[in-house]
Structures are given as C-alpha cells and as structure tokens.
Amino acid sequence: MLPLEGITVVSLEQAIAVPFATRQLADLGARVIKVERPDVGDFARGYDTTVNGMSSHFVWCNRSKESIALDLKSDEGKDALSKLIGKADVLIQNLAPGALERMGFIPEELVEKHPELVVCSLSGYGKGGPYEQKKAYDLLVQCEAGLVSVTGTEEEPSKAGISIADIASGMYAYTGVLTALMNRMKTGRGTVMEVSMLEALGEWMGYPTYYAAYGNKEPKRTGASHSTIYPYGPFICGDGKTVFIGLQNEREWAQFCDKVLGDPELKNDARFNTNSLRSENRAALKALIEEQFAELTSETVIERVENAKIANARLNTMKDFFEHPQLKARSRWKDVETPEGRISALVPPVTMNGFEAVMKPVPGLGEHTDSILEELGLKSETFNK
C-alpha cells in the first residue's frame, strides 16, 4: 500500500511552489486534483515549449495529478469546488493573497465545517505586515531574503540558477501537510496552516544571517568558491575543462601538496599553512595551482585527487547531468506519459523499501473534468455552458 493512498488533495495551484509540493504528495500515492482555469489553465503551462511542445516547468511539477477546469468566478464553479472540498483531506492553494477568501472559502470556516480538513495556504510574505499584498516572484524573494547579496562574484551579485524560493516554500508546504496529517491521526482534527516564501527561504539563509547579524560584517561573494575554506572551488585544467576541489582540513592540504601538485614544500609555505591564511591568500594560491594544472588534463587531475582521497567534482552541464553515469547505474530515470508522448523523469530521491513512487501521466488541461464532475453528481454536458 502506498503511504498516502486514500488521501485526496484538492489544489488551487499555479506556477511552481504549490505544484512542486503536491507532486511530492502524488508521488506518495495521494490523489491530487488540480483545479485550473478553463482555456488557459495553470500559467506555467505556457512558460516554454521545450519538452515536446510542453513547458519544462509544468512537466516537472505536475505528473500523477488529475486536472479539472473550473470557472471559480461562476456559481457553478464554486459549487463544484465546495463539493470537492467536502470529499478532500487537504486543500492547498497559492492564489493571490485573499483570493480564496474573496471567493467565499475562508480556511477557518472550512475546517469548522469539515473538522478533519487540512487547509494550507502558500504566499510570498504571509498574512499581516506591510508586505502581505506585495507581489512575490522567485527572484524577488531571493532578493528580499538576502540570497542574491551572497551569491555571485565580488563584482556582481547573482540569483540562484533555479527557483529556489519556490522550491524551499514548496518543500515546507509538503512537509507541513504531512505533519498535519500525522497530527490528525492523533487528534482526529485538521488544521489551518500557512507557508511564506520569504520565511521558507529565510530558514535556508541561517548561516549568512547569523554571520552578518553577530559578526557585524556581510559575507563576501566568492563566485563558485567557498567563502571561508580554500582551496575549495573551481580550477581550470590544461584541456580547458574545470574541476572543482574541496579541501576540509590540514591533512588533506598536505595530501594535496604531495600527491596532486607534487610539491611537498608548498605545505610549509608560510602563506598557506593554515586554512585562514590560504583563504586570505587565495589569489596567489589559485595561480600556483592552475600553473600546475595547466600541464594536466581534467581527467588526470580528477584521478590524482581521487587517489589522494580529496573531494572533487566535474563541472557538468545540464545535459551531462541528464546522462550522469551514477543515475544510469542506479536506474534513476523512468518514462512518464504526457499528452505529447513519453518523457524521462527522475525518480523521487527518497528510496523506501516496500513501495515504488507513483509516476503517472502529466495531465492535459481539464483532462479529468468530466469524470470528476460525474463523481460529484454534476452533469458535465451542461456545466460549462
């Protein structure tokens, strides 16, 4: 039996954060009913057309769900949603702040009417406060949470290359819903909960926050290198490829000098004989390392650091990751059906004995409208007229 088999989730979702959360629930066996706007649906469907004509964002976050198209401005649409909620264990949404309430669905009243219901709302900045109604897109929340200030080069700040604020808040919504369902098993009651993108990403910003608040100085931006440990970051090799190396202690520094650089005397150099000194003098040390690496291919460097038992990585492209030998060896890709044919999807990262994750098709817009309306006792042929 799947862990969430028998759990029904109704989701008024769009973009990334909540769709990412509900896909995790679907992976565990929950029935996720995705409520979309007629004709246009979740606007993430139109972000790009790179996956057989479909959006890469959408196919990533929406497999294993059912799609029902409802006009929630109409009485018929609201009635259908009300009936859906009456059959649900979880209602989760990331509409604009206050939109759910304006439609007449007030979370506290819903839980009073349906005592076992879990209602989860995800927003940019949470209820109350001067930012409650402020528009919140991933990049903007990265800025507000200070992430952009610590990411990038010394000369130029940079955002993270993925939707990290969406993902952080989506993961807290996912784990929050699981927690609420576990609590319901003990108490028999649901709850109202909320997650804000700012606070979710803020939790991930703990180290630089404490560093700045109590150290009275902002963390430096150091590009792809570690801000306080060195050598820990990228180094260019003779074949033009980049290898990342991560040293953790003085024993590894000695091994690096002896077995990788072939320069035992370097470990005694007064500029580099502690991590703090190596970090302070990183420009000089980087020049010395890359002078040695200029005579070696990236494969040779990787071989040497592996033999010295020092952490390392290749700078893979996304295509390299898609073809990663470790993922292939562990059979981590599985075919998933979509309206435009099969695609490969990464198997969820938690492997648990006794069950396999659900990896059902990505739904077309409104694909399940008729069947769901029929379940609710509504006539689909007259519903949207």
N, C-alpha and C positions, 0 to 999 in steps of 0.2 A: 504494500500500500504506500502511495506517495505521501510525504509528510503533510502536505496541505490539501490532500484530496478531501472533497466535501466542503471546502471553504469557497465562498463566492465573493468576488471583489468587483464592485462597480466603480469605474474610474472615469471622472471627468478630467481628462488629461490632455496635455499638449506639449510640444517641444521635447525636452529631454528628461528633466528631473523626475517627474512622476512616472512617465512611461518607462524609464530605467528601473524605478522601484518596482512597478507592477510586473515587469518582465521577470524580475527575480522571483516574485511570488508565483508567477505562472510556471517558472522552471521547477518549482517545488510541488506543482500539481494543483494549485488553486485555479478555479475558473475565473478568468479575468474578462469582464465585459467592458469594452472600451466604448464610451459614448462619444460620438463625433458629430460635427455639424454636417447637415446634408450638403451634397455637391462638392464641398471643399475639404471637409474633414480636418483632422489634425494638421496644422500648417507645416509641421515637419515633413509631411509627405512631399512637399514641394521644395525642400531645401536644395536638392540637386537631383540629377538623373543618372548617377554613375553606376548603379547596380542594376544592370539590365533595364534601364529606364526608370528605376525607382531611387528614392533618396537613401543614401548610405546611413544617415542618422535614423531614418524610420525603420529600415530592416534590422538595424542593430537593436533597437529598443522595443520591438512590437511583435515578436514571434509568439506563438502559443496563445494568442488572445482572440476574442470574438469582437467584431465591430458592429455596432448598431448606430444608425444615423437618426438622430432626433433633433427636431427644431425645438429647442428649450425656451423659445420665446412664445410658443403656442401652448394653449391649454392641453392639447393632446400630448405634446411632448412632455410637459411637466407631469401629466397624469401617468405616462409610461415610466418616467424616471421614478416617480413616487412608488409605483408598483415594483420596480426593480429594487429599490432600496429596501422595500418590505421583505424581499427574499434574500437580501445580502447579509454577509457577515462584516464586510468592510466597505466603506465609502471613502474614496480618496480623491483629492482634487487639487489642481493648481491653476484654477481660473484666476482672473484679475481679482485683487483684494475686494471682498464684499460682494462679488458677483453671485456666489451661491446663495447668500442671504437675500439678495435682491430678487432672486427667483422664488423666494419663499421657503428655501430649505436651510433652516437655521440649525447648525450642528447640535446645540444643546437640546433643542426641541425634538430633533430626530432621535437622539439617544433616549429621551424621555418616552417617546412613542415606541421605540424599538430598543428595549433595555440591553440587548446583547450586541448592539451595533457598535463597531469601532469607526469613528469618523476622523480622518486625517487630512489636514489642510497644509499645503506647502506654499510658501510665498517667499518673496525676496527678503523682506525685512521683519516680518512678524506683525502681530496685531499691536496697535498702540504705538506711541512715539512719533517723532516728526517724519520718519521715513515710511510709514505704513503704506501710503498710496504711491510711493516713488516706483517708477518702472525699474525692473531688475532683470537685466540680461547677464549672462555668464561673465563676460568681460568686465562689465561694470561692477559686479560683485567682487570679482578678483581685485579690482582697484580699491573698492571700499574696505576690503578685508586686509589690505596691505600686501597681498601676494605679489602684485606687479612691482612693488618697490624693492622686493628682494630677489626678483627674477630678471635675468638678462646680464648684460655686460656692465662694466663700471661706467661706460659712457651712456648706455641706453637701457632703460627698463623694458621688460617684455612680459607679455601674458604667457600663461601656460599654453601649450600647443593643443590641449584637449579641453573639453567643457568641464573643468574641474569643480567649479561651484555647483553646477547641475548634478554632477556625479556624487559629490560629497553629500548634498542635501537629499538626493535620491536614495543613497545608502542609509542615511539616518531615518528616512521615511520607511524604508524596507524593514530595518531592524526594529524601529518603533512599532510598526504594525505587528511584527512577530511577538514583541514583548507584550503588547496589548492583548493579543490572542492568548498568550500563555497566562496572563493575569486573569482573563475571562474564564479560563479553565478552573481557577481557584475561587473566583468570586461570583461567577455567573453573570457578570455585568461587563458591558462595553465601556467605551470612554470617548472623550473628545481630545484630540491631540493636534499639535501643530509643529511644523519644522520650518525654520527660516534658512535661506541660502547663506545669509551673512553669518549666522551663528554656527552653521554646519562647517563652512569653510574656516571660520574663526577658530574652531576646535583644532583644525589641522595646522593652524598657524601658531601653535603654542610656543615652540622654541623661539622663533624670532620675536614674538610678543614679549616674552619674559626677558629676552636678551636686551631689547630696547627699553622696556619699562624699568628694569632694575639695573641695567648696565649704563643707562644714560647715553647710549650711542646706538645708531641704527646698524643692523647687519649690512655688510658690504655685498654688493652684487659681484659675483665672480664667474659669470658665464656658466660653462659646464663643469668648472672645477669646484671642489668643496671649499666652503668659505673659511674653514679653520684647520683643515688637515691637508698636508701636502707631502709628497705628490699624490694627488687624488683627483683625477680628471683626464682630459684628452691629450694625446701626444701623437704627432704626425710621424709616420714611418717613411722609409725610403721609397716605397711604392705609391706614396701619396695617400694611403689609407690611414684612418685614425683609429688608434687603440686607446681604450680607457683603462687606467690602472688605479687601484685603490689600496694604498698602504694604511695600516692601522696602528703600528707600534714600532719600537726601535729594533726589535728582532727582524721584522720584515724589511726595515730600512737597510740593515746590514746584509740581508739576503739579496736585496735589490742591487746593492752596490757590487757584491761579489759575483752573483750568478747571472744577473741580467745585463748590467753595464760592463761587467768585467773590470771594475776599477775599485779594488778593495780600499784604497787610500781615501776615496771620497767620503766614506762613512765617518772618517775622523776630521773632515774639514770643519773648522770652527763655525762656518756659516750655516752648516746643515746638521749639526749633531744632536739637535732636539727638534721635535715637531714644530714648536713655536718659531724657532729660527728658520726652519725650512719654509714655513708659511710666510714669514716676513721677507725672505729672500727668494721667493718663488720664481721671479723673473729670471734670475741668474741660474737657478737650478733647472728650470724648464729649458733654457738654452743649452745647458750641458747634456741633459737627457736627450733632447731632439738632435743634438750633434751626433750622439752615439746611434740613435735610431735611424738617422739618415742613411746609414750603411746597411740597414737591415730591412727585410720585408715585414709587413704586418704579421704574416704567419710565423716568421721566426721570432718576433717579439712575443707573440702570444705563447709560443712554445717555451720560450725562456721563462716568462713569468709564471706559467703553469708549473714548470719544473721547480721554480723557487717557491711554489705554493702561495703565490700572491694573487689576490682577486683581480680579475680583468674582464673586459668585455669588448666585443667589436661594436663599432658604430653602425648598427643596422639601419637600413631604410625600412619603410613600412612593408615593401614587397619582400625584403629579406625576412621580416618577422612572419609574414604570411607563409613563407616557405621554411620556417625555422626547423632544423633537424630534430630538436628536442620535442617540439609539438608533434611532429610527424611520428617520432618513435613512441610517443605516449598516446597516439591516436586521439588527439585533442580537437580534431575538426570533424564535423558531422554535417551531412546535407540537410538543408531545411527547404521546404517548399514555399514558394511565393506566388503571387498572381502572374509573375513573369518568368516562372521556371525555378529550378533549384539553385540554391547558393550554398556556399560553405559557411558554417557558423562555428565559432569557438565554443566548445563545451564549457559550461559553468565551472569556475575554478575550484569549488568545493567538491571533492570526490568522497562519497559516503557509501560504505558497504550497505547493500540491501536494496538500493534503488538507483535508477538512472534518471537524470534530469529530463523533464518534458521539453521537447524541442519540436513543437508542432508548427504549422504554417504561419507565415505572416499574412494577416487578413487584408482583403481588399476593402475599400471604403464601403461600409454598410452591408458587407457580405452576409452578416447573420441577422439583419434587421427583421426579416420576415419570420424566421424561426423563433427568435426571442419574443417578438410581439405575440406570436401564437401561444408561447408558454404563458404569457401574461394574460391571455384571454382577450387580446385585442385583434381586430381584423386588419391585417396588413394592407389589404387591397384598397381600403378607404382611409387608412391612417394619415397618409401624407398629402391627401387632396385638399 
